[in-house]
């Protein structure tokens, strides 16, 4: 089991009011799954991703990632987990504009302290995985939106993470390019990569193997596709 979340509650203080964004989420994710988490704006899906992606902590409940209790980790340990065990892909790519595709992909390896020779080889393999070997030296401004998202996916993969989180990864893309990106995720999943995708689009969610719907901070349904 890669993820085990038990009775996850997340509360925020908004002025004098306490807002419960998550109201007791139980979730298990096994190695090799491809899961979509769906829900309208404000449902709690992004809050859940932030917690299981180790970007935020729950108010109550326990969260285990690869059998390690995340609640017991120091900030340094959490940073190490985020860098080495988790890959993130966002709607707006988050590429450094002055760096080439290759340099953007190498960034997580630099933070992890990898030797330059090893980092170069891993980055080359990641570029190959997303079909952009011939665009290694291009800057983001020289790439299409779909190509930029592929670079972002390669960057998420380069540390060989246990799990990749993708938050609305097709949101800034036209439908054809979005489908191409989803085909890439399916191929990566076929190769054994565990993927959790956040989306509000039915047609995107249906391309995963399991769809979890969140409403008002609770899991409303959890179905195999």
Residue frames as a rotation matrix with the C-alpha (Angstrom) as fourth column:
UNK 1
0.576 0.817 0.000 0.00
0.817 -0.576 0.000 0.00
0.000 0.000 -1.000 0.00
UNK 2
-0.396 -0.720 0.570 1.49
0.689 -0.643 -0.334 3.34
0.607 0.261 0.751 -1.07
UNK 3
-0.687 0.243 0.685 -1.13
-0.425 -0.899 -0.108 5.56
0.589 -0.365 0.720 0.60
UNK 4
-0.236 0.684 -0.690 -3.22
0.807 0.533 0.253 4.93
0.541 -0.497 -0.679 3.68
UNK 5
-0.784 0.081 0.616 -5.23
-0.267 -0.939 -0.217 7.91
0.561 -0.334 0.758 4.97
UNK 6
-0.433 0.583 -0.687 -7.36
0.769 0.636 0.055 7.31
0.469 -0.505 -0.725 8.05
UNK 7
0.416 0.780 -0.468 -10.14
0.909 -0.376 0.181 9.67
-0.034 -0.500 -0.865 9.14
UNK 8
-0.657 -0.737 0.162 -8.46
0.752 -0.657 0.057 12.77
0.065 0.159 0.985 7.69
UNK 9
0.595 0.773 -0.220 -10.01
0.795 -0.607 0.017 16.01
-0.120 -0.185 -0.975 8.94
UNK 10
-0.602 -0.753 0.266 -8.82
0.775 -0.631 -0.033 19.46
0.192 0.186 0.964 7.86
UNK 11
0.533 0.757 -0.377 -10.11
0.830 -0.555 0.057 22.61
-0.166 -0.343 -0.924 9.54
UNK 12
-0.504 -0.616 0.606 -9.35
0.665 -0.724 -0.183 26.24
0.551 0.311 0.774 8.68
UNK 13
-0.127 0.415 -0.901 -10.05
0.746 -0.559 -0.363 29.33
-0.654 -0.718 -0.239 10.74
UNK 14
-0.477 0.069 0.876 -11.79
0.688 -0.591 0.421 31.97
0.546 0.804 0.235 8.61
UNK 15
-0.217 0.331 0.918 -12.34
-0.445 -0.871 0.209 35.04
0.869 -0.363 0.336 10.78
UNK 16
-0.360 0.169 0.917 -14.36
-0.920 0.096 -0.379 33.83
-0.152 -0.981 0.121 13.76
UNK 17
0.681 0.732 -0.019 -15.57
-0.714 0.658 -0.240 30.73
-0.163 0.177 0.971 11.94
UNK 18
-0.409 -0.727 0.551 -14.06
-0.469 0.686 0.556 27.28
-0.782 -0.031 -0.622 11.80
UNK 19
0.428 0.512 -0.745 -14.42
-0.900 0.171 -0.400 25.76
-0.078 0.842 0.534 8.32
UNK 20
0.050 -0.342 0.938 -14.11
-0.231 0.910 0.344 21.98
-0.972 -0.234 -0.033 7.90
UNK 21
-0.051 -0.143 -0.988 -12.65
-0.982 -0.174 0.075 21.38
-0.183 0.974 -0.131 4.41
UNK 22
-0.401 -0.056 -0.915 -12.29
-0.338 0.937 0.090 17.61
0.852 0.345 -0.394 4.95
UNK 23
0.094 0.647 0.757 -14.67
-0.957 -0.150 0.247 15.79
0.273 -0.748 0.605 7.28
UNK 24
0.115 -0.105 0.988 -13.16
-0.580 0.800 0.152 12.35
-0.807 -0.590 0.031 7.80
UNK 25
0.530 -0.016 -0.848 -11.59
-0.824 0.229 -0.519 10.95
0.203 0.973 0.108 4.64
UNK 26
0.225 -0.468 0.855 -10.49
-0.266 0.814 0.516 7.31
-0.937 -0.344 0.059 4.46
UNK 27
0.796 -0.025 -0.604 -8.42
-0.605 -0.031 -0.796 6.42
0.001 0.999 -0.040 1.41
UNK 28
0.224 -0.753 0.619 -6.10
-0.017 0.632 0.775 3.59
-0.974 -0.184 0.129 0.36
UNK 29
0.726 -0.096 -0.681 -4.00
-0.684 -0.192 -0.703 3.58
-0.063 0.977 -0.205 -2.81
UNK 30
0.619 -0.504 0.602 -2.05
0.253 0.854 0.454 0.55
-0.743 -0.128 0.657 -4.04
UNK 31
-0.389 -0.863 -0.322 1.05
-0.216 -0.255 0.943 0.56
-0.896 0.436 -0.087 -6.22
UNK 32
-0.925 -0.109 0.364 0.26
0.311 0.335 0.889 0.88
-0.219 0.936 -0.276 -9.93
UNK 33
0.038 0.999 -0.001 -3.19
0.860 -0.033 -0.510 2.45
-0.509 0.019 -0.860 -9.60
UNK 34
-0.899 -0.117 0.422 -4.38
0.331 -0.812 0.480 5.30
0.287 0.571 0.769 -11.83
UNK 35
-0.195 0.813 -0.548 -6.97
0.948 0.014 -0.317 7.28
-0.251 -0.582 -0.774 -9.86
UNK 36
-0.522 0.147 0.840 -8.99
0.251 -0.915 0.316 10.40
0.815 0.375 0.441 -10.62
UNK 37
-0.524 0.415 -0.744 -10.31
0.760 -0.166 -0.628 12.52
-0.384 -0.894 -0.229 -7.77
UNK 38
-0.511 0.466 0.723 -13.34
0.494 -0.529 0.690 14.53
0.703 0.710 0.040 -8.89
UNK 39
-0.055 0.602 -0.797 -15.48
0.952 -0.208 -0.223 17.18
-0.300 -0.771 -0.562 -7.31
UNK 40
0.638 0.341 0.690 -16.79
0.575 -0.808 -0.132 20.70
0.512 0.481 -0.711 -7.82
UNK 41
-0.314 -0.719 0.619 -14.86
0.072 -0.669 -0.740 23.78
0.947 -0.188 0.262 -6.74
UNK 42
-0.247 0.155 0.957 -14.75
-0.868 -0.474 -0.147 23.92
0.430 -0.867 0.252 -2.94
UNK 43
0.670 0.575 -0.469 -15.42
-0.373 0.807 0.457 20.18
0.642 -0.131 0.756 -2.50
UNK 44
0.682 -0.485 0.547 -12.08
-0.547 0.158 0.822 19.54
-0.485 -0.860 -0.157 -0.77
UNK 45
0.940 -0.285 0.186 -10.29
0.341 0.791 -0.508 17.69
-0.002 0.541 0.841 -3.58
UNK 46
0.394 -0.842 0.368 -7.30
-0.037 -0.415 -0.909 20.07
0.919 0.344 -0.194 -3.73
UNK 47
0.323 -0.223 0.920 -7.06
-0.933 -0.240 0.269 20.11
0.161 -0.945 -0.285 0.09
UNK 48
0.866 0.027 0.499 -6.92
-0.170 0.955 0.242 16.30
-0.471 -0.294 0.832 0.00
UNK 49
0.769 -0.622 0.146 -4.21
0.414 0.311 -0.856 16.34
0.487 0.718 0.497 -2.67
UNK 50
0.291 -0.679 0.674 -2.17
-0.537 -0.699 -0.472 18.83
0.792 -0.225 -0.568 -0.63
UNK 51
0.459 -0.085 0.885 -2.33
-0.844 0.270 0.464 16.52
-0.278 -0.959 0.052 2.39
UNK 52
0.831 -0.144 0.538 -1.53
0.159 0.987 0.020 13.25
-0.534 0.069 0.843 0.60
UNK 53
0.680 -0.632 0.372 1.13
0.397 -0.110 -0.911 15.12
0.617 0.767 0.176 -1.41
UNK 54
0.190 -0.596 -0.780 2.77
0.978 0.047 0.202 16.20
-0.084 -0.801 0.592 1.88
UNK 55
-0.464 -0.268 0.845 2.24
0.437 -0.899 -0.045 19.91
0.771 0.348 0.533 1.10
UNK 56
-0.139 0.495 0.857 -0.08
-0.755 -0.613 0.232 20.33
0.641 -0.615 0.460 4.09
UNK 57
-0.960 -0.181 -0.214 -0.93
0.005 0.752 -0.659 18.47
0.280 -0.634 -0.721 7.30
UNK 58
-0.084 0.986 -0.144 -4.33
0.365 0.165 0.916 17.27
0.927 0.025 -0.374 8.54
UNK 59
-0.078 0.175 0.981 -5.92
-0.801 -0.597 0.043 18.76
0.594 -0.783 0.187 11.66
UNK 60
0.079 0.131 0.988 -6.85
-0.747 0.664 -0.029 15.23
-0.660 -0.736 0.151 12.78
UNK 61
0.955 0.298 -0.003 -6.30
-0.242 0.770 -0.590 11.72
-0.174 0.564 0.807 11.44
UNK 62
0.120 -0.942 0.315 -3.32
-0.169 0.293 0.941 9.69
-0.978 -0.166 -0.124 10.34
UNK 63
0.877 0.070 -0.476 -1.61
-0.475 -0.019 -0.880 9.56
-0.071 0.997 0.017 6.97
UNK 64
0.219 -0.799 0.559 0.91
-0.009 0.572 0.820 6.89
-0.976 -0.185 0.119 5.96
UNK 65
0.737 -0.132 -0.663 2.99
-0.676 -0.160 -0.719 7.12
-0.011 0.978 -0.207 2.78
UNK 66
0.187 -0.634 -0.751 4.91
-0.334 0.678 -0.655 3.93
0.924 0.373 -0.085 1.95
UNK 67
0.464 0.177 -0.868 4.15
0.588 0.671 0.451 2.70
0.663 -0.720 0.207 5.50
UNK 68
-0.684 -0.680 -0.263 5.73
0.670 -0.443 -0.596 5.80
0.289 -0.584 0.759 7.08
UNK 69
0.305 0.811 -0.500 3.64
0.934 -0.356 -0.008 8.00
-0.185 -0.465 -0.866 9.37
UNK 70
-0.060 -0.319 0.946 3.83
0.651 -0.731 -0.205 11.43
0.757 0.603 0.251 7.74
UNK 71
0.786 0.490 0.378 2.60
0.043 -0.653 0.756 13.09
0.617 -0.578 -0.534 10.95
UNK 72
0.817 -0.523 -0.242 5.82
0.386 0.185 0.904 12.11
-0.427 -0.832 0.353 12.71
UNK 73
0.210 -0.785 0.583 8.13
0.958 0.045 -0.284 13.63
0.197 0.618 0.761 10.08
UNK 74
-0.105 -0.358 -0.928 10.19
0.460 -0.844 0.274 16.80
-0.882 -0.398 0.253 10.53
UNK 75
0.685 0.329 -0.650 10.11
-0.316 -0.670 -0.672 19.59
-0.656 0.666 -0.355 7.91
UNK 76
-0.239 -0.869 -0.433 13.43
-0.886 0.012 0.464 18.33
-0.398 0.495 -0.773 6.50
UNK 77
-0.736 0.015 0.677 12.09
0.084 0.994 0.069 14.78
-0.672 0.107 -0.733 6.22
UNK 78
0.340 0.935 0.098 8.92
0.347 -0.028 -0.938 16.05
-0.874 0.352 -0.334 4.52
UNK 79
0.444 -0.256 -0.859 10.98
-0.722 -0.669 -0.174 18.06
-0.530 0.698 -0.482 2.02
UNK 80
-0.670 -0.740 0.064 13.02
-0.601 0.591 0.539 14.93
-0.436 0.322 -0.840 1.24
UNK 81
-0.395 0.629 0.670 9.83
0.421 0.772 -0.476 12.88
-0.816 0.094 -0.570 0.73
UNK 82
0.611 0.665 -0.429 8.34
-0.027 -0.524 -0.851 15.54
-0.791 0.532 -0.302 -1.58
UNK 83
0.171 -0.638 -0.751 11.51
-0.904 -0.405 0.138 15.63
-0.392 0.655 -0.646 -3.64
UNK 84
-0.738 -0.671 -0.072 12.27
-0.656 0.687 0.313 11.90
-0.161 0.278 -0.947 -3.86
UNK 85
-0.826 0.415 0.380 8.97
0.306 0.898 -0.315 10.02
-0.472 -0.144 -0.870 -3.49
UNK 86
0.245 0.967 -0.066 6.40
0.577 -0.201 -0.791 12.36
-0.779 0.156 -0.608 -5.04
UNK 87
-0.840 -0.392 0.376 6.16
0.534 -0.467 0.705 14.00
-0.101 0.793 0.601 -8.47
UNK 88
-0.055 0.830 -0.556 3.85
0.356 -0.503 -0.787 16.97
-0.933 -0.242 -0.268 -9.05
UNK 89
-0.775 -0.031 0.631 2.26
0.615 -0.267 0.742 18.15
0.145 0.963 0.226 -12.30
UNK 90
-0.387 0.612 -0.689 0.20
0.326 -0.608 -0.723 21.35
-0.862 -0.505 0.036 -12.26
UNK 91
0.564 0.737 0.371 -2.23
0.656 -0.127 -0.744 23.05
-0.501 0.663 -0.555 -14.62
UNK 92
0.974 -0.117 -0.194 0.13
-0.188 -0.895 -0.405 25.96
-0.127 0.431 -0.894 -15.30
UNK 93
0.725 -0.668 -0.168 3.35
0.220 0.456 -0.862 23.94
0.652 0.589 0.478 -15.95
UNK 94
0.927 -0.373 0.043 5.59
-0.198 -0.389 0.900 25.96
-0.319 -0.842 -0.434 -13.53
UNK 95
0.498 -0.807 0.316 8.65
0.860 0.416 -0.295 25.82
0.107 0.419 0.902 -15.79
UNK 96
0.165 -0.538 -0.827 11.55
0.338 -0.756 0.560 28.25
-0.927 -0.372 0.057 -15.32
UNK 97
0.906 0.417 -0.071 11.40
0.073 -0.320 -0.945 30.49
-0.416 0.851 -0.321 -18.43
UNK 98
0.519 -0.769 -0.373 15.15
-0.853 -0.498 -0.160 31.03
-0.063 0.401 -0.914 -18.83
UNK 99
-0.345 -0.620 0.705 16.04
-0.539 0.745 0.392 27.36
-0.768 -0.245 -0.592 -18.48
UNK 100
-0.579 0.114 -0.807 15.92
-0.719 0.397 0.571 24.81
0.385 0.911 -0.148 -21.28
UNK 101
0.560 0.786 -0.261 13.58
-0.618 0.607 0.500 21.82
0.551 -0.118 0.826 -21.14
UNK 102
0.232 -0.579 -0.782 16.55
0.336 0.802 -0.494 19.67
0.913 -0.148 0.380 -20.11
UNK 103
-0.768 -0.578 0.276 17.57
0.004 -0.435 -0.900 22.08
0.641 -0.690 0.336 -17.31
UNK 104
-0.127 0.817 0.563 14.00
-0.915 -0.316 0.252 22.27
0.383 -0.483 0.788 -15.99
UNK 105
0.691 0.402 -0.600 13.86
-0.252 0.913 0.322 18.49
0.677 -0.072 0.732 -15.77
UNK 106
-0.105 -0.863 -0.494 17.20
0.390 0.421 -0.819 18.33
0.915 -0.278 0.293 -13.94
UNK 107
-0.138 0.010 0.990 16.08
-0.577 -0.814 -0.072 20.68
0.805 -0.581 0.118 -11.14
UNK 108
0.808 0.483 0.337 14.69
-0.540 0.381 0.750 18.04
0.233 -0.788 0.569 -8.71
UNK 109
0.712 -0.613 -0.344 17.91
0.558 0.790 -0.254 16.03
0.427 -0.011 0.904 -9.14
UNK 110
-0.224 -0.772 0.595 20.00
0.099 -0.625 -0.774 19.07
0.970 -0.114 0.216 -8.24
UNK 111
0.194 0.384 0.903 17.94
-0.831 -0.425 0.359 19.56
0.521 -0.820 0.237 -5.08
UNK 112
0.978 0.209 0.010 18.42
-0.189 0.861 0.473 15.87
0.091 -0.464 0.881 -4.27
UNK 113
0.387 -0.911 0.145 22.21
-0.719 -0.200 0.666 16.29
-0.577 -0.362 -0.732 -4.60
UNK 114
0.817 -0.060 0.574 22.63
0.322 0.873 -0.366 13.86
-0.479 0.484 0.733 -7.51
UNK 115
-0.301 -0.953 -0.022 25.98
0.311 -0.120 0.943 13.74
-0.901 0.277 0.333 -9.34
UNK 116
-0.100 0.267 -0.958 25.85
-0.679 -0.723 -0.130 15.77
-0.728 0.637 0.254 -12.56
UNK 117
-0.829 -0.272 -0.489 26.58
-0.552 0.539 0.636 12.76
0.090 0.797 -0.597 -14.78
UNK 118
-0.818 0.575 0.021 23.78
0.540 0.780 -0.316 10.69
-0.198 -0.247 -0.948 -13.16
UNK 119
-0.173 0.770 -0.615 21.40
0.118 -0.603 -0.789 13.67
-0.978 -0.209 0.013 -13.25
UNK 120
-0.412 -0.054 -0.910 22.05
-0.810 -0.436 0.392 14.18
-0.418 0.898 0.136 -16.98
UNK 121
-0.964 0.008 -0.265 21.36
-0.128 0.862 0.490 10.53
0.232 0.507 -0.830 -17.76
UNK 122
-0.591 0.792 -0.154 18.14
0.652 0.357 -0.669 10.44
-0.475 -0.496 -0.727 -15.71
UNK 123
-0.133 0.519 -0.844 16.95
-0.254 -0.841 -0.477 13.67
-0.958 0.151 0.244 -17.35
UNK 124
-0.699 -0.190 -0.690 17.70
-0.710 0.068 0.701 12.26
-0.086 0.979 -0.182 -20.80
UNK 125
-0.926 0.369 -0.083 15.63
0.362 0.928 0.089 9.13
0.110 0.052 -0.993 -19.99
UNK 126
-0.339 0.834 -0.435 12.73
0.474 -0.248 -0.845 11.25
-0.813 -0.492 -0.311 -18.65
UNK 127
-0.293 0.171 -0.941 12.70
-0.663 -0.745 0.071 13.38
-0.689 0.644 0.332 -21.83
UNK 128
-0.903 -0.095 -0.418 12.66
-0.377 0.642 0.668 10.19
0.205 0.761 -0.616 -23.87
UNK 129
-0.775 0.631 -0.040 9.69
0.546 0.635 -0.547 8.87
-0.320 -0.446 -0.836 -21.83
UNK 130
0.060 0.840 -0.539 7.59
0.261 -0.534 -0.804 11.88
-0.963 -0.092 -0.252 -22.79
UNK 131
0.348 0.091 0.933 8.72
0.895 0.266 -0.359 11.89
-0.281 0.960 0.011 -26.43
UNK 132
0.998 0.045 -0.036 10.67
0.035 -0.975 -0.221 15.16
-0.045 0.219 -0.975 -26.36
UNK 133
0.348 -0.936 0.052 14.29
0.714 0.301 0.632 14.10
-0.607 -0.183 0.773 -26.86
UNK 134
-0.179 -0.421 0.889 14.54
0.944 -0.329 0.034 16.48
0.278 0.845 0.457 -29.84
UNK 135
0.521 0.420 0.743 13.40
0.216 -0.907 0.362 19.47
0.826 -0.028 -0.563 -27.73
UNK 136
0.336 -0.409 -0.848 15.99
0.929 0.295 0.225 19.19
0.158 -0.863 0.479 -24.93
UNK 137
-0.614 -0.745 -0.259 17.61
0.772 -0.636 0.000 22.57
-0.165 -0.200 0.966 -25.57
UNK 138
-0.289 0.600 0.746 14.43
0.390 -0.638 0.664 24.54
0.874 0.483 -0.049 -26.24
UNK 139
-0.995 0.067 0.075 13.24
-0.099 -0.500 -0.861 27.11
-0.020 -0.864 0.504 -23.70
UNK 140
-0.461 0.884 0.074 9.57
0.557 0.353 -0.752 26.99
-0.691 -0.306 -0.655 -22.57
UNK 141
0.051 0.508 -0.860 8.70
-0.369 -0.791 -0.489 29.93
-0.928 0.342 0.147 -24.88
UNK 142
-0.527 -0.314 -0.790 9.83
-0.847 0.109 0.521 27.82
-0.078 0.943 -0.323 -27.86
UNK 143
-0.978 0.205 -0.018 7.49
0.206 0.979 -0.005 24.97
0.017 -0.009 -1.000 -26.90
UNK 144
-0.301 0.948 0.107 3.74
-0.208 -0.175 0.962 24.53
0.931 0.267 0.250 -27.38
UNK 145
0.069 0.434 0.898 1.45
-0.974 -0.167 0.155 24.20
0.218 -0.885 0.411 -24.34
UNK 146
0.937 0.321 -0.138 1.31
-0.301 0.943 0.144 20.42
0.177 -0.094 0.980 -24.76
UNK 147
0.314 -0.908 -0.277 5.10
0.306 0.373 -0.876 20.20
0.899 0.190 0.395 -25.02
UNK 148
-0.351 -0.406 0.844 5.52
-0.608 -0.587 -0.535 22.36
0.713 -0.700 -0.041 -21.91
UNK 149
0.496 0.592 0.635 3.19
-0.868 0.335 0.365 20.03
0.003 -0.733 0.681 -19.99
UNK 150
0.868 -0.256 -0.426 5.23
0.121 0.940 -0.318 17.04
0.482 0.224 0.847 -21.20
UNK 151
-0.191 -0.954 0.230 8.38
-0.036 -0.227 -0.973 18.71
0.981 -0.195 0.009 -19.84
UNK 152
-0.136 0.232 0.963 6.56
-0.938 -0.344 -0.050 19.22
0.320 -0.910 0.264 -16.52
UNK 153
0.884 0.467 0.038 5.59
-0.461 0.853 0.245 15.52
0.082 -0.234 0.969 -16.52
UNK 154
0.457 -0.807 -0.375 9.20
0.275 0.529 -0.803 14.51
0.846 0.263 0.464 -17.27
UNK 155
-0.385 -0.576 0.721 10.34
-0.491 -0.533 -0.689 16.69
0.781 -0.620 -0.077 -14.34
UNK 156
0.325 0.606 0.726 7.80
-0.944 0.167 0.283 14.92
0.051 -0.778 0.627 -12.10
UNK 157
0.969 0.124 -0.215 9.11
-0.149 0.983 -0.104 11.51
0.198 0.133 0.971 -13.23
UNK 158
0.401 -0.906 -0.139 12.85
-0.421 -0.047 -0.906 12.17
0.814 0.421 -0.400 -13.12
UNK 159
-0.375 -0.539 0.755 13.38
-0.913 0.071 -0.403 11.11
0.164 -0.840 -0.518 -9.49
UNK 160
-0.565 0.264 -0.782 11.44
-0.041 0.937 0.347 7.88
0.824 0.228 -0.519 -10.13
UNK 161
-0.613 0.338 0.714 8.77
-0.782 -0.386 -0.489 8.79
0.110 -0.858 0.501 -7.55
UNK 162
-0.873 0.405 0.273 6.42
0.243 0.845 -0.476 6.32
-0.423 -0.349 -0.836 -5.86
UNK 163
0.070 0.988 0.135 3.49
0.888 -0.001 -0.460 8.45
-0.455 0.152 -0.877 -6.95
UNK 164
-0.911 -0.236 0.338 2.71
0.379 -0.803 0.461 11.28
0.162 0.548 0.821 -9.37
UNK 165
-0.076 0.875 -0.478 0.03
0.656 -0.317 -0.685 13.86
-0.751 -0.365 -0.550 -8.49
UNK 166
-0.832 -0.114 0.544 -1.46
0.521 -0.498 0.693 15.79
0.192 0.859 0.474 -11.40
UNK 167
-0.326 0.704 -0.631 -3.71
0.482 -0.451 -0.751 18.76
-0.813 -0.549 -0.192 -10.54
UNK 168
0.683 0.694 -0.228 -5.96
0.082 -0.384 -0.920 19.64
-0.725 0.610 -0.319 -13.53
UNK 169
-0.251 -0.964 0.084 -3.07
0.240 0.022 0.971 18.80
-0.938 0.264 0.226 -15.92
UNK 170
-0.503 0.119 0.856 -5.17
0.864 0.089 0.495 19.36
-0.018 0.989 -0.148 -19.05
UNK 171
0.244 0.743 -0.623 -6.86
0.750 -0.552 -0.364 22.55
-0.615 -0.379 -0.692 -17.80
UNK 172
0.155 -0.256 -0.954 -4.78
-0.294 -0.934 0.203 24.93
-0.943 0.249 -0.220 -19.95
UNK 173
-0.841 -0.530 0.108 -4.75
-0.114 0.370 0.922 22.73
-0.528 0.764 -0.371 -23.06
UNK 174
-0.199 0.775 -0.600 -7.08
-0.978 -0.121 0.169 22.34
0.058 0.620 0.782 -26.03
UNK 175
0.600 0.587 0.543 -9.01
-0.686 0.727 -0.029 19.06
-0.412 -0.355 0.839 -26.18
UNK 176
0.852 -0.323 -0.413 -6.70
-0.096 0.677 -0.729 17.29
0.515 0.661 0.546 -28.66
UNK 177
-0.158 -0.967 0.198 -3.54
-0.411 -0.118 -0.904 18.23
0.898 -0.224 -0.379 -26.72
UNK 178
-0.061 0.245 0.968 -5.31
-0.996 0.055 -0.076 17.31
-0.072 -0.968 0.240 -23.48
UNK 179
0.906 0.420 0.056 -6.08
-0.408 0.900 -0.150 13.86
-0.114 0.113 0.987 -24.90
UNK 180
0.453 -0.826 -0.335 -2.44
-0.100 0.326 -0.940 13.46
0.886 0.459 0.066 -25.93
UNK 181
-0.387 -0.576 0.720 -1.35
-0.762 -0.240 -0.602 14.25
0.520 -0.781 -0.346 -22.36
UNK 182
0.339 0.588 0.734 -3.88
-0.872 0.490 0.009 11.73
-0.354 -0.643 0.679 -20.98
UNK 183
0.903 -0.083 -0.422 -2.56
-0.180 0.818 -0.547 9.10
0.391 0.570 0.723 -23.41
UNK 184
-0.080 -0.995 0.052 0.90
-0.343 -0.022 -0.939 9.76
0.936 -0.093 -0.340 -21.98
UNK 185
-0.241 0.057 0.969 -0.38
-0.970 -0.009 -0.241 9.30
-0.005 -0.998 0.058 -18.41
UNK 186
0.780 0.598 0.184 -2.03
-0.589 0.801 -0.107 6.00
-0.211 -0.025 0.977 -19.45
UNK 187
0.600 -0.649 -0.468 1.22
-0.090 0.527 -0.845 4.79
0.795 0.549 0.258 -21.03
UNK 188
-0.380 -0.759 0.528 3.18
-0.624 -0.211 -0.753 5.73
0.683 -0.616 -0.394 -17.89
UNK 189
0.101 0.519 0.849 0.60
-0.953 0.296 -0.067 3.90
-0.286 -0.802 0.524 -15.77
UNK 190
0.919 0.197 -0.342 0.86
-0.328 0.863 -0.384 0.82
0.219 0.465 0.858 -18.05
UNK 191
0.139 -0.962 -0.236 4.60
-0.083 0.227 -0.971 0.92
0.987 0.154 -0.048 -17.29
UNK 192
-0.026 -0.079 -0.997 3.80
0.811 0.581 -0.067 0.73
0.584 -0.810 0.049 -13.55
UNK 193
-0.887 -0.338 0.314 3.68
0.135 -0.841 -0.525 4.40
0.441 -0.423 0.791 -12.45
UNK 194
-0.208 0.809 -0.549 1.10
0.966 0.083 -0.244 5.18
-0.152 -0.582 -0.799 -9.74
UNK 195
-0.859 -0.022 0.511 -0.86
0.230 -0.909 0.348 8.31
0.457 0.417 0.786 -10.68
UNK 196
-0.151 0.849 -0.506 -3.47
0.874 -0.125 -0.470 10.41
-0.463 -0.513 -0.723 -8.86
UNK 197
-0.789 -0.046 0.613 -5.17
0.476 -0.677 0.561 13.01
0.389 0.735 0.556 -11.02
UNK 198
-0.431 0.659 -0.616 -7.36
0.425 -0.454 -0.783 15.87
-0.796 -0.599 -0.085 -9.78
UNK 199
-0.954 0.147 0.261 -10.02
0.195 -0.355 0.914 16.95
0.227 0.923 0.310 -12.26
UNK 200
-0.465 0.880 -0.099 -13.53
-0.304 -0.263 -0.915 18.36
-0.831 -0.396 0.390 -12.55
UNK 201
-0.166 0.352 -0.921 -14.04
-0.986 -0.089 0.143 16.86
-0.032 0.932 0.362 -16.04
UNK 202
0.548 0.513 0.660 -15.93
-0.495 0.836 -0.238 13.59
-0.674 -0.196 0.712 -16.46
UNK 203
0.960 -0.112 -0.258 -14.27
-0.183 0.446 -0.876 12.74
0.214 0.888 0.408 -19.77
UNK 204
0.016 -0.993 0.114 -10.81
-0.727 -0.090 -0.680 13.08
0.686 -0.071 -0.724 -18.18
UNK 205
-0.161 -0.031 0.987 -11.74
-0.925 0.355 -0.139 11.08
-0.345 -0.935 -0.086 -15.07
UNK 206
0.780 0.590 0.208 -13.15
-0.475 0.775 -0.417 8.23
-0.407 0.227 0.885 -17.19
UNK 207
0.599 -0.619 -0.507 -9.70
-0.424 0.292 -0.857 7.62
0.679 0.729 -0.087 -18.65
UNK 208
-0.437 -0.701 0.564 -8.32
-0.873 0.180 -0.453 6.51
0.216 -0.690 -0.690 -15.27
UNK 209
-0.631 0.131 -0.764 -8.96
0.023 0.988 0.150 3.10
0.775 0.077 -0.627 -13.66
UNK 210
-0.230 0.516 -0.825 -10.72
0.965 0.230 -0.125 4.36
0.126 -0.825 -0.551 -10.52
UNK 211
-0.371 0.194 0.908 -12.78
0.120 -0.960 0.254 7.50
0.921 0.203 0.333 -9.86
UNK 212
-0.423 0.210 -0.881 -13.24
0.904 0.025 -0.428 8.99
-0.068 -0.977 -0.200 -6.39
UNK 213
-0.076 0.485 0.871 -15.85
0.365 -0.800 0.477 11.74
0.928 0.354 -0.116 -6.10
UNK 214
-0.689 -0.194 -0.699 -15.62
0.724 -0.232 -0.649 14.23
-0.037 -0.953 0.300 -3.25
UNK 215
0.001 0.716 0.698 -18.51
0.300 -0.666 0.683 16.45
0.954 0.208 -0.216 -2.14
UNK 216
0.615 0.330 0.716 -18.53
-0.439 -0.612 0.658 18.78
0.655 -0.719 -0.231 0.86
UNK 217
-0.062 -0.805 0.590 -15.34
-0.974 -0.081 -0.214 17.30
0.220 -0.588 -0.778 2.32
UNK 218
0.054 0.141 0.989 -16.48
-0.497 0.862 -0.096 13.67
-0.866 -0.487 0.117 2.17
UNK 219
-0.941 -0.300 -0.155 -15.98
-0.295 0.503 0.812 10.81
-0.166 0.810 -0.562 -0.30
UNK 220
-0.041 0.992 -0.117 -19.33
-0.887 -0.090 -0.454 10.47
-0.461 0.085 0.883 -2.04
UNK 221
0.946 0.311 0.087 -18.35
-0.237 0.851 -0.468 7.56
-0.219 0.422 0.880 -4.29
UNK 222
-0.148 -0.988 0.043 -15.33
-0.795 0.145 0.589 5.37
-0.589 0.053 -0.807 -5.10
UNK 223
0.754 0.584 0.299 -15.75
-0.234 0.665 -0.709 3.34
-0.614 0.465 0.638 -8.29
UNK 224
-0.383 -0.799 0.464 -13.60
0.229 0.404 0.886 1.24
-0.895 0.446 0.028 -10.61
UNK 225
0.013 0.341 -0.940 -13.79
-0.846 -0.498 -0.193 2.27
-0.534 0.798 0.281 -14.29
